[in-house]
Amino acid sequence: MLKKVLIANRGEIALRIIRACKDLGISTVAIHSTADTNSMHVRMADESICIGPPKAGDSYLSIPNIIAACEVTGADAVHPGYGFLSENPKFAQILSDHKITYIGPSAHHIKLMGDKITAKKTMEDLGVPCVPGSNGIINNLSEANNVAAKIGYPLIVKASAGGGGRGMKLVLNNSDLEGAFKSAKIEAEAAFGNDDVYIEKYLLEPKHIEIQIIGDGKGNAVHLAERDCSIQRRHQKILEEAPSTVLSSDERDEIGKICVNAISRLKYSGVGTIEFLYSNKEFYFIEMNTRIQVEHPITEQIFGFDLIKEQIKISSNNVLSIKQEDLNIKGHAIECRINAEKVPEFTASPGKINTYHAPGGLGIRIDSAIYAGYVVPPYYDSLICKIIIHGETRQEAIKRLERALSELIIDGISTTSEIFSLIIKNKKFLDGSYNISWLENLLDNQGK
Ligand code: ADP
């Protein structure tokens, strides 16, 4: 078993990993920028080390600084969390070259899935259904026109290196294709240093449904059902629930088996998420995330299973601790992401939190790194708190969520908490029939 894990991250996910390590009896090292000296993850870890100035590029994204921190503290493993270096194959490789365990899949698998074109081709070859589109990179306008003629409009031009909801251009008709193709390439180069783009059919009002998988690297794998992440704003997830209200258990088993088969054949190691759009009862693969996701707690709640502990254990011994037949869904879970942002504009709202009261009681879990007196720095992601609800039924989970929202107090800065009251009152949310465009339309209609 690993002895000392360095957490190459900050905020709630750093805390989440520290807690899993403590449960396993593993020592922890927090790294932090000078802006995060007073952060909760620094206080909760057994040791901490400053790795640079506030700018992420000079601290949380600085591979040499993180390797040096491992050497100084004697950490034998690194957990990357999500974001930052969590899907950077170079980071995984350099750690392995330094004989430090990377808690995640191999650099090879991170690279394979990090390039969306290669990921799609790989998944297609493994029998996973994909969104119809180009057979790889689109090099020029005439290729784009050929694909468009084949799949029709609307279509979407996507950056192969894209992520975080960025690098996508919706094209409604042929007159917009040239402009979208050119600007997608320019933006992809600027944002990701890679201007490869591809084309996909733009699915109208699908759901975003993703499957949680775990592999042991030797060909054994399980799935932990789905999360419905269709409640989005600007392609960013806002609220997620598990299981989805629209899948039958046969559909769940079928897509689960397809994913398990793909992961086994790839000999994938660790946790991962296979993301699909779901429309007219069909699944269409869009991408795979080779890391733990923000919304992983809802899966943990319905299975009573610690995904981070499993990640750590697999990295040390390549053995899956569970079998598919032992994984049974119990109840329903919902997660709300609370961001330090001002609504209706959704502009960043960093600053000092004067009062903080976290909701509590049965079925309520809070994953957060804030406290009264904490100053939310302006340099990083604005997610400050996740409210995770579990209930015997979806109805009970929604009732508990309503209670949790009424108990939550974060004073001093603006947060997105108020939009959840709006969401959970709405008929489309209550009957589960929402899709990826629903929240955007709801906010537009509210004048928000
Ligand atoms: P990222 O890696 O940036 O998150 P994804 O490929 O996962 O990008 O897509 C993010 C979101 O964008 C999806 O959840 C969905 O809302 C929307 N999207 C992506 N591809 C399509 C498509 N082909 N048709 C309709 N919506 C899409």
Residues whose N, C-alpha, C, O or C-beta is under 5 A from the ligand:
A	BS01	ADP	V131 I156 G162 G163 G164 G165 R166 E200 K201 Y202 L203 H208 H235 I286 E287 I436
